[in-house]
Amino acid sequence: MSVSAGPAVVALGGGHGLAATLTALRRETANLTGVVTVADNGGSSGRLREEFGILPPGDLRMALAALCGDDDWGRAWAEILQHRFDGQGPLAGHAVGNVLLAALWEMEGDQVAGLDLVGELLRARGRVLPMVQVPLDIEADVEFDSGRREVIRGQVEVATTPGRILAVRLDPADPAACAPAVAALDSADWVTIGPGSWFTSVMPTLLVPELRQALLRTPAKRILVLNLVGQPGETEHLSPSEHLEVLAAHAPDLHLDYVVADSHSGGDLTELAKAAKVLGAELVCGDVHDQLALGQHDSRALAGMFNRIFAT
């Protein structure tokens, strides 16, 4: 299936949330760039990051797999990239795509060139870029039920903390943004943010100063895709409208045009519409959840939602 060039779209985020967005968007445009958070410190990504001093490749790998086509070639390569080694040896648990990216970065000496090479191999329907070209760490101010406050460091640790996250920041605090990612934002027609882990995938894309300034000045219209359910530990205490309040607190100068929510995601839709309006956005609701997988977006339904918004 071929997709016309379509509008220029930049999708910001990380993990399974960004992968869901990219899977939907590639059905609507071939002029697509995924800009990926690079703060993961767990699992295969964390091990490769520590051993080789490289960007954590896992979220980048998932984004590339999401851009694979629905033909035999695309399905085969998506499966290969995502395959993890079994056993008890040094390779156990590593995803093939993570190891491939680590090898290409070592050979090329250039992270963007390595990502582009994998994209060419996959015949990816779009491009994948890191938001910065150095590994990041996430720090969070966390309050526990006892009233005690603590600084938690590391993406995995922040994502799984039982405490209430008050604020997040990056270390280093002012990393240079990936230049092609900034250029993509400057020439975009549309930008999407989310869904994903709110404090560890969505927020980091707003905390890189150069990337944030590009997001503020781009002529593109901005779409925020809300999560379907709260995430244990990280956001289970937040309503959908409170997700937007957190976003506004961390990026008070950010203007949105549309907020996409599932019709059955819970919360007061009137309050959610008010919270969206504070950010300048129109609330758009629809059935975008997967009927069989709790908490996951249906890529075709989400693609239909994007198509509807792009036509406005």
DABEL-V7361 format. One record per pair of residues at least 24 apart in sequence whose C-alpha atoms are under 10 Angstrom apart, sorted by the first residue. I is the first residue (numbers start at 1). GAP is how many residues later the second one is. If there is no record, write none. Layout:
# DABEL-V7361
<<I GAP> <I GAP>>
This chain:
# DABEL-V7361
<<1 26> <1 68> <1 69> <1 70> <2 25> <2 27> <2 28> <2 67> <2 123> <3 24> <3 25> <3 26> <3 27> <3 28> <3 122> <4 24> <4 25> <4 26> <4 27> <5 24> <5 25> <5 26> <5 27> <5 120> <5 121> <6 24> <6 25> <6 26> <6 183> <6 304> <7 24> <7 25> <7 181> <7 182> <7 183> <7 303> <8 24> <8 25> <8 176> <8 177> <8 179> <8 180> <8 181> <8 182> <8 183> <8 212> <9 24> <9 25> <9 117> <9 175> <9 176> <9 178> <9 179> <9 180> <9 181> <9 182> <9 183> <9 211> <9 212> <9 213> <10 24> <10 25> <10 116> <10 117> <10 118> <10 171> <10 174> <10 175> <10 176> <10 177> <10 178> <10 179> <10 180> <10 181> <10 182> <10 183> <10 210> <10 212> <11 24> <11 25> <11 117> <11 174> <11 179> <11 180> <11 181> <11 182> <11 183> <11 211> <11 212> <11 213> <12 24> <12 25> <12 117> <12 118> <12 119> <12 169> <12 173> <12 179> <12 180> <12 181> <12 182> <12 183> <12 184> <12 189> <12 190> <12 191> <12 192> <12 193> <12 194> <12 212> <13 24> <13 25> <13 46> <13 50> <13 117> <13 118> <13 179> <13 180> <13 181> <13 182> <13 183> <13 184> <13 185> <13 187> <13 188> <13 189> <13 190> <13 191> <13 192> <13 193> <14 24> <14 25> <14 26> <14 44> <14 45> <14 46> <14 48> <14 49> <14 116> <14 179> <14 180> <14 181> <14 182> <14 183> <14 184> <14 186> <14 187> <14 188> <14 190> <14 191> <15 25> <15 43> <15 44> <15 45> <15 46> <15 47> <15 48> <15 179> <15 180> <15 181> <15 182> <15 185> <15 186> <15 187> <16 43> <16 46> <16 47> <16 50> <16 178> <16 179> <16 180> <16 181> <16 185> <16 280> <16 281> <17 42> <17 45> <17 46> <17 176> <17 177> <17 178> <17 179> <17 180> <17 181> <17 184> <17 185> <17 208> <17 209> <17 210> <17 279> <17 280> <18 41> <18 42> <18 44> <18 45> <18 48> <18 174> <18 175> <18 176> <18 177> <18 178> <18 179> <18 183> <18 184> <18 207> <19 40> <19 41> <19 42> <19 43> <19 44> <19 45> <19 46> <19 47> <19 48> <19 175> <19 176> <19 177> <19 280> <20 42> <20 43> <20 46> <20 47> <20 174> <20 175> <20 176> <20 276> <20 277> <20 278> <20 279> <20 280> <20 282> <20 283> <21 42> <21 45> <21 46> <21 171> <21 172> <21 173> <21 174> <21 175> <21 204> <21 276> <21 277> <21 278> <21 281> <21 282> <21 285> <22 40> <22 41> <22 42> <22 43> <22 44> <22 45> <22 46> <22 103> <22 104> <22 106> <22 170> <22 277> <22 281> <23 40> <23 41> <23 42> <23 43> <23 44> <23 45> <23 46> <23 47> <23 102> <23 275> <23 276> <23 277> <23 279> <23 280> <24 42> <24 43> <24 273> <24 274> <24 275> <24 276> <24 277> <24 278> <24 279> <24 280> <24 281> <24 282> <24 283> <25 41> <25 42> <25 100> <25 101> <25 167> <25 274> <25 275> <25 277> <25 278> <25 279> <25 280> <25 281> <25 282> <26 40> <26 41> <26 42> <26 43> <26 98> <26 99> <26 100> <26 273> <26 277> <27 40> <27 42> <27 43> <27 98> <27 272> <27 273> <27 275> <27 276> <27 277> <27 279> <27 280> <28 275> <28 276> <28 278> <28 279> <28 282> <29 96> <29 97> <29 278> <30 37> <30 94> <30 95> <30 96> <30 97> <31 94> <31 95> <31 96> <31 157> <31 158> <32 35> <32 92> <32 93> <32 94> <32 95> <32 96> <32 152> <32 156> <32 158> <32 159> <33 30> <33 34> <33 92> <33 93> <33 94> <33 95> <33 96> <33 147> <33 148> <33 151> <33 152> <33 155> <33 158> <34 26> <34 29> <34 30> <34 32> <34 33> <34 92> <34 93> <34 94> <34 95> <34 96> <34 97> <34 147> <34 150> <34 157> <34 158> <35 25> <35 28> <35 92> <35 93> <35 94> <35 95> <35 96> <35 97> <35 143> <35 145> <35 146> <35 147> <35 149> <35 150> <35 158> <35 170> <35 176> <36 24> <36 25> <36 26> <36 27> <36 92> <36 93> <36 94> <36 95> <36 96> <36 145> <36 165> <36 166> <36 168> <36 169> <37 92> <37 93> <37 94> <37 95> <37 98> <37 99> <37 163> <37 164> <37 165> <37 166> <37 167> <37 168> <38 92> <38 93> <38 94> <38 95> <38 96> <38 97> <38 98> <38 99> <38 100> <38 117> <38 162> <38 163> <38 166> <38 167> <39 93> <39 95> <39 96> <39 97> <39 98> <39 99> <39 115> <39 116> <39 117> <39 131> <39 132> <39 161> <39 162> <39 165> <40 95> <40 96> <40 97> <40 98> <40 114> <40 115> <40 116> <40 160> <40 161> <41 94> <41 95> <41 96> <41 97> <41 113> <41 114> <41 115> <41 116> <42 112> <42 113> <42 114> <42 115> <43 50> <43 51> <43 52> <43 113> <44 40> <44 47> <44 48> <44 49> <44 50> <44 51> <44 54> <44 55> <45 48> <45 49> <45 50> <45 53> <45 54> <45 57> <46 110> <47 46> <47 47> <48 46> <48 50> <48 51> <48 54> <49 53> <49 86> <50 85> <52 50> <52 54> <53 49> <53 81> <53 82> <54 47> <54 48> <54 51> <54 52> <54 57> <54 79> <54 80> <54 81> <55 46> <55 47> <55 50> <55 56> <55 75> <55 77> <55 78> <55 79> <55 80> <55 81> <56 42> <56 45> <56 46> <56 74> <56 78> <56 79> <56 80> <57 38> <57 40> <57 41> <57 42> <57 43> <57 44> <57 45> <57 58> <57 73> <57 78> <58 24> <58 36> <58 37> <58 39> <58 40> <58 41> <58 43> <59 39> <59 71> <59 142> <60 37> <60 38> <60 41> <60 55> <60 68> <60 69> <60 70> <61 34> <61 35> <61 36> <61 37> <61 38> <61 39> <61 40> <61 54> <61 57> <61 67> <62 35> <62 36> <62 66> <63 61> <63 63> <63 64> <63 65> <63 66> <64 33> <64 51> <64 52> <64 54> <64 55> <64 58> <64 59> <64 60> <64 61> <64 62> <64 63> <64 64> <64 65> <65 32> <65 53> <65 54> <65 57> <65 59> <66 58> <66 59> <66 60> <67 52> <67 55> <67 56> <67 57> <67 58> <67 59> <67 60> <67 61> <68 51> <68 53> <68 54> <68 55> <68 56> <68 57> <68 58> <69 53> <69 54> <69 55> <69 56> <73 48> <73 49> <73 50> <74 47> <74 48> <74 49> <74 50> <74 51> <75 47> <76 46> <77 44> <77 45> <77 46> <77 47> <78 44> <78 46> <81 37> <81 41> <111 67> <112 66> <112 67> <112 68> <127 54> <128 53> <129 49> <129 50> <129 51> <129 52> <129 55> <130 47> <130 48> <130 49> <130 50> <130 51> <131 44> <131 45> <131 46> <131 47> <131 48> <131 49> <131 50> <131 51> <131 73> <131 74> <131 77> <131 79> <131 80> <132 43> <132 44> <132 45> <132 46> <132 47> <132 48> <132 49> <132 50> <132 73> <132 76> <132 78> <132 79> <133 42> <133 43> <133 44> <133 45> <133 46> <134 38> <134 41> <134 42> <134 43> <134 44> <135 36> <135 37> <135 40> <136 34> <136 35> <136 36> <136 37> <136 39> <136 68> <137 32> <137 33> <137 34> <137 35> <137 36> <137 63> <137 67> <138 30> <138 31> <138 32> <138 33> <138 34> <138 35> <138 61> <138 62> <138 63> <138 66> <139 28> <139 29> <139 30> <139 31> <139 32> <139 60> <139 61> <140 24> <140 25> <140 26> <140 27> <140 28> <140 29> <140 30> <140 59> <140 60> <141 24> <141 25> <141 26> <141 27> <141 28> <142 24> <142 25> <142 26> <154 46> <155 42> <155 44> <155 45> <155 46> <156 44> <157 43> <157 77> <158 41> <158 42> <158 75> <158 76> <159 38> <159 39> <159 40> <159 41> <159 42> <159 72> <159 73> <159 74> <159 75> <159 76> <160 71> <160 72> <160 73> <160 74> <160 75> <161 71> <161 72> <161 73> <162 70> <162 71> <162 72> <162 73> <162 74> <163 70> <163 71> <163 72> <164 69> <164 70> <164 71> <164 72> <164 73> <164 74> <165 34> <165 68> <165 69> <165 70> <166 33> <166 80> <167 32> <167 36> <167 79> <167 82> <167 83> <168 31> <168 32> <168 35> <168 36> <168 39> <168 82> <169 30> <169 31> <169 34> <169 35> <169 37> <169 38> <169 39> <169 81> <170 30> <170 33> <170 34> <170 37> <170 38> <172 36> <173 34> <173 35> <173 36> <174 33> <174 34> <174 35> <174 36> <175 32> <175 33> <175 34> <175 35> <175 36> <176 32> <176 33> <176 34> <176 35> <177 31> <177 32> <177 33> <177 34> <177 35> <177 37> <178 32> <178 33> <179 31> <179 32> <181 29> <181 30> <181 33> <182 28> <182 29> <182 30> <182 31> <182 32> <182 33> <182 36> <183 28> <183 31> <183 35> <184 30> <184 34> <185 26> <185 27> <185 28> <185 29> <185 30> <185 31> <185 32> <185 33> <185 34> <185 35> <186 27> <186 28> <186 29> <186 30> <186 31> <186 32> <186 33> <186 34> <187 27> <187 31> <187 32> <187 33> <188 27> <188 30> <188 31> <188 32> <188 33> <188 34> <189 29> <189 30> <189 31> <189 32> <189 33> <189 121> <190 28> <190 29> <190 30> <190 31> <190 32> <190 33> <190 67> <190 120> <191 24> <191 27> <191 28> <191 29> <191 30> <191 31> <191 32> <191 33> <191 65> <191 66> <192 28> <192 29> <192 30> <192 31> <192 32> <192 33> <192 64> <192 66> <192 67> <192 114> <193 29> <193 30> <193 31> <193 32> <193 33> <193 63> <193 66> <194 29> <194 30> <194 31> <194 32> <194 33> <194 66> <195 29> <195 30> <195 31> <195 32> <195 33> <195 65> <195 66> <195 101> <195 102> <196 29> <196 30> <196 31> <196 32> <196 35> <197 30> <197 33> <197 34> <197 37> <197 38> <198 28> <198 29> <198 32> <198 33> <198 36> <198 37> <198 45> <198 48> <198 49> <199 35> <199 36> <199 44> <199 47> <199 48> <200 34> <202 45> <203 43> <203 44> <203 47> <203 48> <204 46> <206 41> <206 44> <206 45> <206 48> <207 43> <207 44> <212 39> <212 41> <212 42> <213 40> <213 41> <215 39> <215 40> <216 35> <216 37> <216 38> <216 39> <216 40> <217 37> <220 37> <221 34> <221 35> <221 36> <221 37> <221 89> <222 32> <222 33> <222 34> <222 35> <222 36> <222 37> <222 59> <223 32> <223 33> <223 34> <223 35> <223 36> <223 37> <223 58> <223 59> <223 60> <223 61> <223 83> <223 86> <224 32> <224 33> <224 34> <224 35> <224 36> <224 37> <224 52> <224 57> <224 59> <225 33> <225 34> <225 35> <225 36> <225 37> <225 59> <225 77> <226 33> <226 34> <226 35> <226 36> <226 39> <227 33> <227 34> <227 35> <227 38> <227 62> <227 68> <227 69> <227 70> <228 33> <228 34> <228 35> <228 36> <228 37> <228 38> <228 60> <228 61> <228 62> <228 66> <228 67> <228 68> <228 69> <229 33> <229 35> <229 36> <229 37> <229 65> <229 66> <229 67> <230 35> <230 36> <230 65> <231 64> <238 29> <239 26> <239 27> <239 28> <239 29> <239 32> <239 33> <240 25> <240 26> <240 27> <240 28> <240 29> <240 31> <240 32> <240 35> <241 26> <241 27> <241 28> <241 29> <241 30> <241 31> <241 32> <241 33> <241 34> <241 35> <242 25> <242 29> <242 30> <242 33> <243 29> <243 32> <244 28> <244 31> <244 32> <244 34> <244 35> <245 27> <245 30> <245 31> <245 33> <245 34> <247 32> <248 27> <248 28> <248 30> <248 31> <251 28> <252 26> <252 27> <253 26> <254 25> <254 26> <255 24> <255 25> <255 26> <256 24> <256 25> <256 26> <257 24> <257 25> <257 26> <258 24> <258 25> <258 26> <258 51> <259 24> <259 25> <259 26> <260 24> <260 25> <260 26> <260 28> <260 42> <260 45> <260 46> <260 49> <261 24> <261 25> <261 26> <261 27> <261 28> <262 24> <262 25> <262 26> <262 27> <262 35> <262 40> <263 24> <263 25> <263 26> <264 24> <264 25> <265 24> <265 30> <284 24> <284 25>>
